[in-house]
Amino acid sequence: MSRENDRVRRTRTLLRQALVELIEEHGFERLTVGQITERAMVSRAAFYRNYRDKYQLVEQIFDDAMAGLLGTMTDAPARPCWSGGPGSSSTSTTTTASTARATAAPGSRAGCRPLSPT
């Protein structure tokens, strides 16, 4: 069973790598499943055992990339965010990190994460 899982993982990895390379070379719209499988050196049947079409393959790559980014963001340690600015109080806020980064001045605490309410 483990050998089969390894083979499936290897096939999916090869297909993903092939798709990314071909998108860089030719763009997504002009690609065919045949070109992807030829570059990945796997059969069309192997492609269709894993993906419905090239759109599902690219969607899976995108979803995995987003999950990785979101995982990276949630793994960062929490830091307090201060409203900072003239005339503002010095109490911490629950500003989201993305809002803080979007509105922060260079050199400020833009990468901060909200504190949990206590």
Contacts in CASP RR format, 6 or more apart in sequence:
PFRMAT RR
TARGET T0000
AUTHOR 0000-0000-0000
METHOD contacts of the structure
MODEL  1
MSRENDRVRRTRTLLRQALVELIEEHGFERLTVGQITERAMVSRAAFYRN
YRDKYQLVEQIFDDAMAGLLGTMTDAPARPCWSGGPGSSSTSTTTTASTA
RATAAPGSRAGCRPLSPT
8 50 0 8 1.000
11 40 0 8 1.000
11 42 0 8 1.000
11 46 0 8 1.000
11 50 0 8 1.000
12 50 0 8 1.000
14 40 0 8 1.000
14 41 0 8 1.000
14 42 0 8 1.000
15 36 0 8 1.000
15 37 0 8 1.000
15 40 0 8 1.000
15 42 0 8 1.000
15 47 0 8 1.000
15 50 0 8 1.000
15 51 0 8 1.000
15 57 0 8 1.000
16 57 0 8 1.000
16 60 0 8 1.000
16 61 0 8 1.000
17 40 0 8 1.000
18 36 0 8 1.000
18 37 0 8 1.000
18 39 0 8 1.000
18 40 0 8 1.000
19 31 0 8 1.000
19 36 0 8 1.000
19 54 0 8 1.000
19 57 0 8 1.000
19 58 0 8 1.000
19 61 0 8 1.000
20 61 0 8 1.000
21 39 0 8 1.000
22 31 0 8 1.000
22 35 0 8 1.000
22 36 0 8 1.000
22 39 0 8 1.000
23 31 0 8 1.000
23 58 0 8 1.000
26 35 0 8 1.000
28 54 0 8 1.000
28 58 0 8 1.000
31 54 0 8 1.000
32 54 0 8 1.000
33 44 0 8 1.000
33 47 0 8 1.000
33 48 0 8 1.000
33 53 0 8 1.000
33 54 0 8 1.000
34 44 0 8 1.000
34 47 0 8 1.000
36 47 0 8 1.000
36 54 0 8 1.000
36 57 0 8 1.000
37 43 0 8 1.000
37 44 0 8 1.000
37 46 0 8 1.000
37 47 0 8 1.000
40 47 0 8 1.000
50 57 0 8 1.000
51 57 0 8 1.000
51 60 0 8 1.000
73 97 0 8 1.000
76 113 0 8 1.000
77 113 0 8 1.000
78 113 0 8 1.000
78 114 0 8 1.000
78 115 0 8 1.000
78 116 0 8 1.000
79 109 0 8 1.000
79 111 0 8 1.000
79 112 0 8 1.000
79 113 0 8 1.000
80 92 0 8 1.000
80 112 0 8 1.000
80 115 0 8 1.000
81 92 0 8 1.000
81 93 0 8 1.000
81 94 0 8 1.000
81 95 0 8 1.000
81 97 0 8 1.000
81 100 0 8 1.000
81 109 0 8 1.000
81 112 0 8 1.000
81 113 0 8 1.000
81 114 0 8 1.000
81 115 0 8 1.000
82 90 0 8 1.000
82 91 0 8 1.000
82 92 0 8 1.000
82 93 0 8 1.000
82 109 0 8 1.000
82 112 0 8 1.000
83 89 0 8 1.000
83 91 0 8 1.000
83 93 0 8 1.000
83 95 0 8 1.000
84 90 0 8 1.000
84 108 0 8 1.000
92 115 0 8 1.000
93 114 0 8 1.000
94 114 0 8 1.000
94 115 0 8 1.000
94 117 0 8 1.000
95 112 0 8 1.000
95 114 0 8 1.000
96 114 0 8 1.000
97 111 0 8 1.000
97 112 0 8 1.000
97 113 0 8 1.000
97 114 0 8 1.000
100 109 0 8 1.000
100 110 0 8 1.000
100 111 0 8 1.000
100 112 0 8 1.000
101 110 0 8 1.000
101 111 0 8 1.000
104 110 0 8 1.000
104 111 0 8 1.000
END
